Amino acid sequence: MEIISIEDRTFDRMLKRLETAARMAEDVHRRFREKKMGEWLDNQEACILLNITPRTLQSLRENGMLAYSQICHKIYYIPEDIQKTLSLLLKRKEEQP
């Protein structure tokens, strides 16, 4: 076993930096804790809410009109993004003759 000695002020600076990093990690965790997977929607739920087919949903993703996250070949959507896309689709339907 090797023993390393450091000055008090060096140790105090290291400790303060470590405490700052811990506070930053806690803040990030607190901000993003609200986005749980239970709140995300899968393809089937998105199709039902938007009243569209899976192919149309794929087109929305490919065109960049709908944000998504992919985890292990499964695609998820944030409800807020679905709501924005729904508003956009409704506007397009109203504009069509």
Sequence and secondary structure as in RCSB ss.txt:
>XXXX:A:sequence
MEIISIEDRTFDRMLKRLETAARMAEDVHRRFREKKMGEWLDNQEACILLNITPRTLQSLRENGMLAYSQICHKI
YYIPEDIQKTLSLLLKRKEEQP
>XXXX:A:secstr
       HHHHHHHHHHHHHHHHHHHHHHHHHTT  GGGSEEHHHHHHHHT  HHHHHHHHHTTSS  EEETTEE
EE HHHHHHHHHHHHHHHHH  
